Amino acid sequence: MKVTIERAHLLKSLGHAQSVVERRNTIPILSNVKLQAEDRELRLTATDMDLEIVDR
């Protein structure tokens, strides 16, 4: 699948997700952002197990 998105929109969404993701974490998967594309929409999800953020 190929996704095209404006850089400014992607950086804004990643900035929101970054506020939840911790740099030093004992569980490595929690230091990542999940990207999911479907129905002409890109969804970014991040969590620290207490708080979850989803941006579209």
PyMOL Python script that loads the backbone (N, CA, C, O; Angstrom):
from pymol import cmd

cmd.read_pdbstr("""\
ATOM      1  N   MET A   1       0.841  -1.171   0.000  1.00  0.00           N
ATOM      2  CA  MET A   1       0.000   0.000   0.000  1.00  0.00           C
ATOM      3  C   MET A   1       0.891   1.239   0.000  1.00  0.00           C
ATOM      4  O   MET A   1       1.917   1.279   0.679  1.00  0.00           O
ATOM      5  N   LYS A   2       0.496   2.226  -0.752  1.00  0.00           N
ATOM      6  CA  LYS A   2       1.237   3.476  -0.832  1.00  0.00           C
ATOM      7  C   LYS A   2       0.368   4.586  -0.231  1.00  0.00           C
ATOM      8  O   LYS A   2      -0.808   4.723  -0.568  1.00  0.00           O
ATOM      9  N   VAL A   3       0.968   5.367   0.659  1.00  0.00           N
ATOM     10  CA  VAL A   3       0.259   6.451   1.334  1.00  0.00           C
ATOM     11  C   VAL A   3       0.962   7.758   1.024  1.00  0.00           C
ATOM     12  O   VAL A   3       2.186   7.847   1.118  1.00  0.00           O
ATOM     13  N   THR A   4       0.194   8.770   0.657  1.00  0.00           N
ATOM     14  CA  THR A   4       0.740  10.102   0.421  1.00  0.00           C
ATOM     15  C   THR A   4       0.085  11.054   1.413  1.00  0.00           C
ATOM     16  O   THR A   4      -1.140  11.107   1.528  1.00  0.00           O
ATOM     17  N   ILE A   5       0.918  11.805   2.126  1.00  0.00           N
ATOM     18  CA  ILE A   5       0.411  12.723   3.144  1.00  0.00           C
ATOM     19  C   ILE A   5       1.295  13.957   3.178  1.00  0.00           C
ATOM     20  O   ILE A   5       2.500  13.876   2.940  1.00  0.00           O
ATOM     21  N   GLU A   6       0.696  15.089   3.472  1.00  0.00           N
ATOM     22  CA  GLU A   6       1.481  16.315   3.582  1.00  0.00           C
ATOM     23  C   GLU A   6       2.377  16.234   4.813  1.00  0.00           C
ATOM     24  O   GLU A   6       1.964  15.761   5.871  1.00  0.00           O
ATOM     25  N   ARG A   7       3.598  16.701   4.654  1.00  0.00           N
ATOM     26  CA  ARG A   7       4.593  16.624   5.718  1.00  0.00           C
ATOM     27  C   ARG A   7       4.119  17.327   6.986  1.00  0.00           C
ATOM     28  O   ARG A   7       4.292  16.799   8.084  1.00  0.00           O
ATOM     29  N   ALA A   8       3.533  18.495   6.851  1.00  0.00           N
ATOM     30  CA  ALA A   8       3.080  19.269   8.015  1.00  0.00           C
ATOM     31  C   ALA A   8       2.019  18.510   8.807  1.00  0.00           C
ATOM     32  O   ALA A   8       2.033  18.534  10.038  1.00  0.00           O
ATOM     33  N   HIS A   9       1.096  17.837   8.113  1.00  0.00           N
ATOM     34  CA  HIS A   9       0.046  17.077   8.797  1.00  0.00           C
ATOM     35  C   HIS A   9       0.638  15.888   9.547  1.00  0.00           C
ATOM     36  O   HIS A   9       0.236  15.595  10.673  1.00  0.00           O
ATOM     37  N   LEU A  10       1.592  15.207   8.921  1.00  0.00           N
ATOM     38  CA  LEU A  10       2.231  14.064   9.562  1.00  0.00           C
ATOM     39  C   LEU A  10       3.013  14.501  10.789  1.00  0.00           C
ATOM     40  O   LEU A  10       2.930  13.854  11.832  1.00  0.00           O
ATOM     41  N   LEU A  11       3.769  15.583  10.685  1.00  0.00           N
ATOM     42  CA  LEU A  11       4.562  16.060  11.818  1.00  0.00           C
ATOM     43  C   LEU A  11       3.674  16.504  12.977  1.00  0.00           C
ATOM     44  O   LEU A  11       4.025  16.296  14.139  1.00  0.00           O
ATOM     45  N   LYS A  12       2.544  17.105  12.678  1.00  0.00           N
ATOM     46  CA  LYS A  12       1.615  17.527  13.729  1.00  0.00           C
ATOM     47  C   LYS A  12       1.078  16.311  14.479  1.00  0.00           C
ATOM     48  O   LYS A  12       1.039  16.311  15.709  1.00  0.00           O
ATOM     49  N   SER A  13       0.667  15.285  13.756  1.00  0.00           N
ATOM     50  CA  SER A  13       0.147  14.068  14.383  1.00  0.00           C
ATOM     51  C   SER A  13       1.226  13.331  15.163  1.00  0.00           C
ATOM     52  O   SER A  13       0.969  12.828  16.257  1.00  0.00           O
ATOM     53  N   LEU A  14       2.426  13.266  14.609  1.00  0.00           N
ATOM     54  CA  LEU A  14       3.526  12.616  15.324  1.00  0.00           C
ATOM     55  C   LEU A  14       3.890  13.374  16.588  1.00  0.00           C
ATOM     56  O   LEU A  14       4.281  12.766  17.584  1.00  0.00           O
ATOM     57  N   GLY A  15       3.767  14.687  16.562  1.00  0.00           N
ATOM     58  CA  GLY A  15       4.023  15.494  17.749  1.00  0.00           C
ATOM     59  C   GLY A  15       3.053  15.169  18.865  1.00  0.00           C
ATOM     60  O   GLY A  15       3.445  15.098  20.030  1.00  0.00           O
ATOM     61  N   HIS A  16       1.775  14.967  18.517  1.00  0.00           N
ATOM     62  CA  HIS A  16       0.791  14.570  19.523  1.00  0.00           C
ATOM     63  C   HIS A  16       1.124  13.198  20.100  1.00  0.00           C
ATOM     64  O   HIS A  16       1.075  12.999  21.313  1.00  0.00           O
ATOM     65  N   ALA A  17       1.460  12.260  19.229  1.00  0.00           N
ATOM     66  CA  ALA A  17       1.774  10.900  19.666  1.00  0.00           C
ATOM     67  C   ALA A  17       3.046  10.872  20.505  1.00  0.00           C
ATOM     68  O   ALA A  17       3.140  10.095  21.455  1.00  0.00           O
ATOM     69  N   GLN A  18       4.008  11.694  20.174  1.00  0.00           N
ATOM     70  CA  GLN A  18       5.280  11.730  20.883  1.00  0.00           C
ATOM     71  C   GLN A  18       5.097  12.165  22.335  1.00  0.00           C
ATOM     72  O   GLN A  18       5.882  11.780  23.201  1.00  0.00           O
ATOM     73  N   SER A  19       4.071  12.962  22.601  1.00  0.00           N
ATOM     74  CA  SER A  19       3.844  13.417  23.966  1.00  0.00           C
ATOM     75  C   SER A  19       3.423  12.273  24.888  1.00  0.00           C
ATOM     76  O   SER A  19       3.539  12.398  26.107  1.00  0.00           O
ATOM     77  N   VAL A  20       2.942  11.172  24.336  1.00  0.00           N
ATOM     78  CA  VAL A  20       2.535  10.011  25.126  1.00  0.00           C
ATOM     79  C   VAL A  20       3.663   8.988  25.224  1.00  0.00           C
ATOM     80  O   VAL A  20       3.845   8.365  26.270  1.00  0.00           O
ATOM     81  N   VAL A  21       4.413   8.813  24.156  1.00  0.00           N
ATOM     82  CA  VAL A  21       5.473   7.804  24.096  1.00  0.00           C
ATOM     83  C   VAL A  21       6.651   8.256  24.956  1.00  0.00           C
ATOM     84  O   VAL A  21       7.157   9.369  24.807  1.00  0.00           O
ATOM     85  N   GLU A  22       7.081   7.365  25.865  1.00  0.00           N
ATOM     86  CA  GLU A  22       8.221   7.669  26.718  1.00  0.00           C
ATOM     87  C   GLU A  22       9.508   7.171  26.079  1.00  0.00           C
ATOM     88  O   GLU A  22       9.538   6.107  25.461  1.00  0.00           O
ATOM     89  N   ARG A  23      10.559   7.945  26.233  1.00  0.00           N
ATOM     90  CA  ARG A  23      11.843   7.575  25.633  1.00  0.00           C
ATOM     91  C   ARG A  23      12.469   6.371  26.336  1.00  0.00           C
ATOM     92  O   ARG A  23      12.897   5.420  25.681  1.00  0.00           O
ATOM     93  N   ARG A  24      12.523   6.413  27.653  1.00  0.00           N
ATOM     94  CA  ARG A  24      13.109   5.306  28.410  1.00  0.00           C
ATOM     95  C   ARG A  24      11.972   4.481  29.002  1.00  0.00           C
ATOM     96  O   ARG A  24      11.284   4.915  29.926  1.00  0.00           O
ATOM     97  N   ASN A  25      11.793   3.296  28.458  1.00  0.00           N
ATOM     98  CA  ASN A  25      10.700   2.450  28.890  1.00  0.00           C
ATOM     99  C   ASN A  25      11.189   1.021  29.009  1.00  0.00           C
ATOM    100  O   ASN A  25      12.006   0.577  28.201  1.00  0.00           O
ATOM    101  N   THR A  26      10.707   0.296  29.997  1.00  0.00           N
ATOM    102  CA  THR A  26      11.134  -1.095  30.180  1.00  0.00           C
ATOM    103  C   THR A  26      10.466  -2.038  29.185  1.00  0.00           C
ATOM    104  O   THR A  26      10.936  -3.157  28.977  1.00  0.00           O
ATOM    105  N   ILE A  27       9.375  -1.593  28.570  1.00  0.00           N
ATOM    106  CA  ILE A  27       8.689  -2.399  27.555  1.00  0.00           C
ATOM    107  C   ILE A  27       8.913  -1.717  26.200  1.00  0.00           C
ATOM    108  O   ILE A  27       8.274  -0.706  25.908  1.00  0.00           O
ATOM    109  N   PRO A  28       9.818  -2.262  25.365  1.00  0.00           N
ATOM    110  CA  PRO A  28      10.211  -1.589  24.115  1.00  0.00           C
ATOM    111  C   PRO A  28       9.068  -1.225  23.172  1.00  0.00           C
ATOM    112  O   PRO A  28       9.154  -0.203  22.491  1.00  0.00           O
ATOM    113  N   ILE A  29       8.015  -2.014  23.108  1.00  0.00           N
ATOM    114  CA  ILE A  29       6.932  -1.736  22.169  1.00  0.00           C
ATOM    115  C   ILE A  29       6.242  -0.422  22.488  1.00  0.00           C
ATOM    116  O   ILE A  29       5.639   0.182  21.600  1.00  0.00           O
ATOM    117  N   LEU A  30       6.313   0.035  23.725  1.00  0.00           N
ATOM    118  CA  LEU A  30       5.655   1.279  24.120  1.00  0.00           C
ATOM    119  C   LEU A  30       6.416   2.519  23.664  1.00  0.00           C
ATOM    120  O   LEU A  30       5.947   3.638  23.873  1.00  0.00           O
ATOM    121  N   SER A  31       7.573   2.341  23.047  1.00  0.00           N
ATOM    122  CA  SER A  31       8.337   3.481  22.543  1.00  0.00           C
ATOM    123  C   SER A  31       8.112   3.685  21.045  1.00  0.00           C
ATOM    124  O   SER A  31       8.916   4.335  20.377  1.00  0.00           O
ATOM    125  N   ASN A  32       7.019   3.130  20.518  1.00  0.00           N
ATOM    126  CA  ASN A  32       6.713   3.215  19.093  1.00  0.00           C
ATOM    127  C   ASN A  32       5.335   3.810  18.855  1.00  0.00           C
ATOM    128  O   ASN A  32       4.526   3.939  19.773  1.00  0.00           O
ATOM    129  N   VAL A  33       5.087   4.167  17.606  1.00  0.00           N
ATOM    130  CA  VAL A  33       3.792   4.682  17.183  1.00  0.00           C
ATOM    131  C   VAL A  33       3.247   3.733  16.115  1.00  0.00           C
ATOM    132  O   VAL A  33       3.954   3.391  15.167  1.00  0.00           O
ATOM    133  N   LYS A  34       2.015   3.317  16.265  1.00  0.00           N
ATOM    134  CA  LYS A  34       1.373   2.427  15.296  1.00  0.00           C
ATOM    135  C   LYS A  34       0.732   3.272  14.200  1.00  0.00           C
ATOM    136  O   LYS A  34      -0.045   4.182  14.489  1.00  0.00           O
ATOM    137  N   LEU A  35       1.058   2.972  12.941  1.00  0.00           N
ATOM    138  CA  LEU A  35       0.469   3.632  11.779  1.00  0.00           C
ATOM    139  C   LEU A  35      -0.470   2.644  11.108  1.00  0.00           C
ATOM    140  O   LEU A  35      -0.077   1.520  10.797  1.00  0.00           O
ATOM    141  N   GLN A  36      -1.704   3.058  10.887  1.00  0.00           N
ATOM    142  CA  GLN A  36      -2.704   2.181  10.281  1.00  0.00           C
ATOM    143  C   GLN A  36      -3.429   2.963   9.194  1.00  0.00           C
ATOM    144  O   GLN A  36      -4.023   4.006   9.466  1.00  0.00           O
ATOM    145  N   ALA A  37      -3.381   2.463   7.967  1.00  0.00           N
ATOM    146  CA  ALA A  37      -4.036   3.130   6.833  1.00  0.00           C
ATOM    147  C   ALA A  37      -5.210   2.291   6.356  1.00  0.00           C
ATOM    148  O   ALA A  37      -5.063   1.103   6.069  1.00  0.00           O
ATOM    149  N   GLU A  38      -6.385   2.925   6.274  1.00  0.00           N
ATOM    150  CA  GLU A  38      -7.561   2.262   5.714  1.00  0.00           C
ATOM    151  C   GLU A  38      -8.612   3.311   5.380  1.00  0.00           C
ATOM    152  O   GLU A  38      -8.732   4.330   6.060  1.00  0.00           O
ATOM    153  N   ASP A  39      -9.363   3.045   4.333  1.00  0.00           N
ATOM    154  CA  ASP A  39     -10.442   3.937   3.896  1.00  0.00           C
ATOM    155  C   ASP A  39      -9.997   5.391   3.752  1.00  0.00           C
ATOM    156  O   ASP A  39     -10.644   6.297   4.276  1.00  0.00           O
ATOM    157  N   ARG A  40      -8.899   5.610   3.045  1.00  0.00           N
ATOM    158  CA  ARG A  40      -8.372   6.960   2.776  1.00  0.00           C
ATOM    159  C   ARG A  40      -8.074   7.737   4.050  1.00  0.00           C
ATOM    160  O   ARG A  40      -8.224   8.958   4.084  1.00  0.00           O
ATOM    161  N   GLU A  41      -7.646   7.025   5.110  1.00  0.00           N
ATOM    162  CA  GLU A  41      -7.367   7.643   6.392  1.00  0.00           C
ATOM    163  C   GLU A  41      -6.117   7.005   6.982  1.00  0.00           C
ATOM    164  O   GLU A  41      -5.937   5.790   6.899  1.00  0.00           O
ATOM    165  N   LEU A  42      -5.250   7.825   7.580  1.00  0.00           N
ATOM    166  CA  LEU A  42      -4.073   7.324   8.283  1.00  0.00           C
ATOM    167  C   LEU A  42      -4.297   7.563   9.766  1.00  0.00           C
ATOM    168  O   LEU A  42      -4.532   8.694  10.190  1.00  0.00           O
ATOM    169  N   ARG A  43      -4.224   6.506  10.547  1.00  0.00           N
ATOM    170  CA  ARG A  43      -4.450   6.592  11.986  1.00  0.00           C
ATOM    171  C   ARG A  43      -3.141   6.327  12.716  1.00  0.00           C
ATOM    172  O   ARG A  43      -2.481   5.323  12.450  1.00  0.00           O
ATOM    173  N   LEU A  44      -2.758   7.210  13.632  1.00  0.00           N
ATOM    174  CA  LEU A  44      -1.567   7.058  14.452  1.00  0.00           C
ATOM    175  C   LEU A  44      -2.017   6.791  15.878  1.00  0.00           C
ATOM    176  O   LEU A  44      -2.846   7.520  16.423  1.00  0.00           O
ATOM    177  N   THR A  45      -1.463   5.737  16.482  1.00  0.00           N
ATOM    178  CA  THR A  45      -1.832   5.354  17.845  1.00  0.00           C
ATOM    179  C   THR A  45      -0.573   5.193  18.677  1.00  0.00           C
ATOM    180  O   THR A  45       0.397   4.574  18.240  1.00  0.00           O
ATOM    181  N   ALA A  46      -0.594   5.759  19.889  1.00  0.00           N
ATOM    182  CA  ALA A  46       0.518   5.622  20.823  1.00  0.00           C
ATOM    183  C   ALA A  46      -0.058   5.465  22.224  1.00  0.00           C
ATOM    184  O   ALA A  46      -1.122   6.004  22.529  1.00  0.00           O
ATOM    185  N   THR A  47       0.649   4.725  23.076  1.00  0.00           N
ATOM    186  CA  THR A  47       0.189   4.514  24.436  1.00  0.00           C
ATOM    187  C   THR A  47       1.376   4.366  25.383  1.00  0.00           C
ATOM    188  O   THR A  47       2.477   3.990  24.983  1.00  0.00           O
ATOM    189  N   ASP A  48       1.111   4.679  26.661  1.00  0.00           N
ATOM    190  CA  ASP A  48       2.091   4.396  27.704  1.00  0.00           C
ATOM    191  C   ASP A  48       1.466   3.476  28.758  1.00  0.00           C
ATOM    192  O   ASP A  48       1.955   3.398  29.885  1.00  0.00           O
ATOM    193  N   MET A  49       0.397   2.787  28.392  1.00  0.00           N
ATOM    194  CA  MET A  49      -0.372   1.857  29.211  1.00  0.00           C
ATOM    195  C   MET A  49      -1.302   2.569  30.202  1.00  0.00           C
ATOM    196  O   MET A  49      -2.195   1.927  30.755  1.00  0.00           O
ATOM    197  N   ASP A  50      -1.125   3.850  30.439  1.00  0.00           N
ATOM    198  CA  ASP A  50      -2.057   4.632  31.255  1.00  0.00           C
ATOM    199  C   ASP A  50      -2.903   5.523  30.381  1.00  0.00           C
ATOM    200  O   ASP A  50      -4.076   5.761  30.668  1.00  0.00           O
ATOM    201  N   LEU A  51      -2.305   6.017  29.311  1.00  0.00           N
ATOM    202  CA  LEU A  51      -2.936   6.971  28.423  1.00  0.00           C
ATOM    203  C   LEU A  51      -2.729   6.526  26.980  1.00  0.00           C
ATOM    204  O   LEU A  51      -1.629   6.114  26.612  1.00  0.00           O
ATOM    205  N   GLU A  52      -3.766   6.603  26.168  1.00  0.00           N
ATOM    206  CA  GLU A  52      -3.664   6.260  24.754  1.00  0.00           C
ATOM    207  C   GLU A  52      -4.118   7.463  23.925  1.00  0.00           C
ATOM    208  O   GLU A  52      -5.106   8.121  24.251  1.00  0.00           O
ATOM    209  N   ILE A  53      -3.388   7.733  22.863  1.00  0.00           N
ATOM    210  CA  ILE A  53      -3.762   8.826  21.965  1.00  0.00           C
ATOM    211  C   ILE A  53      -3.922   8.258  20.564  1.00  0.00           C
ATOM    212  O   ILE A  53      -3.088   7.483  20.096  1.00  0.00           O
ATOM    213  N   VAL A  54      -5.000   8.650  19.901  1.00  0.00           N
ATOM    214  CA  VAL A  54      -5.276   8.240  18.523  1.00  0.00           C
ATOM    215  C   VAL A  54      -5.508   9.505  17.718  1.00  0.00           C
ATOM    216  O   VAL A  54      -6.366  10.319  18.061  1.00  0.00           O
ATOM    217  N   ASP A  55      -4.747   9.670  16.653  1.00  0.00           N
ATOM    218  CA  ASP A  55      -4.873  10.850  15.790  1.00  0.00           C
ATOM    219  C   ASP A  55      -5.134  10.367  14.375  1.00  0.00           C
ATOM    220  O   ASP A  55      -4.529   9.398  13.918  1.00  0.00           O
ATOM    221  N   ARG A  56      -6.055  11.063  13.673  1.00  0.00           N
ATOM    222  CA  ARG A  56      -6.375  10.679  12.302  1.00  0.00           C
ATOM    223  C   ARG A  56      -6.060  11.814  11.361  1.00  0.00           C
ATOM    224  O   ARG A  56      -6.260  11.689  10.153  1.00  0.00           O
TER     225      ARG A  56
END
""", "prot")
cmd.dss("prot")
cmd.show_as("cartoon", "prot")
cmd.util.cbc("prot")
cmd.orient("prot")
